[in-house]
Amino acid sequence: MIAVKNYKASEEVANFIAMTNPAKVLAFRPSDEAKKRVSELIEREKSDEISVEEKRELDYYMQLEHLMRMAKIFARKPELFHQRNR
């Protein structure tokens, strides 16, 4: 997985997403198609059958998942963003 190198920037984006419509952020779920694709990529990675391009795709999905998890945390508790960025 590609590490998020600039945590402050990613937290700011996650907070922006969270604050645009917290209820919608909390209700968001990936589509069945997206979940299926990620599962396929994970299985290919586990069996060492993943291509370089597929690995990049999986890394991208993991970054998006991380961003959405942070957005959901900030949507639930906006004060956490402000505490972390003092």
Secondary structure, 3 states (H helix, E strand, C coil): CCCCCCHHHHHHHHHHHHHHCHHHHHHCCCCHHHHHHHHHHHHHHHCCCCCHHHHHHHHHHHHHHHHHHHHHHHHHCHHHHHHHCC
